[in-house]
């Protein structure tokens, strides 16, 4: 059941809401499962080996690229 604003009103519905971004969004704050985390680590290691970042900004960009690639690979 939802309120007039579309918000869940039951305890069960309220418990599900925080997980919506994990299930549906590219902006999820955590990995969906251990396999996805492993994929991120694999991409990160490969990118570090290929580009050998020398500065904090280069490392930040490498991490962002590995993160984005992992999220885009979600099925």
Phi, psi and omega in degrees: 000144180235159177280173177302335179276358181088008180274146179293146179246342180271157178299321180297314179296319179294329179288333183279326187308313182298339181272354183302315182293329178294319183281322193249338193248153172286348183263014180304142183276347181222164180285147183291322182205172181298329179296317179296319177297318177299317179300317178301312181299322179295313177299316182298315180297317181295317179294321177297321179292316182294315189257343179042067183301140184252343183235167177299319181295318177299317179295320178299317179293321177298316179297319179295322179294316178297319179298312182296317179300317180298315181293323179290337179281355178299139180267000000 
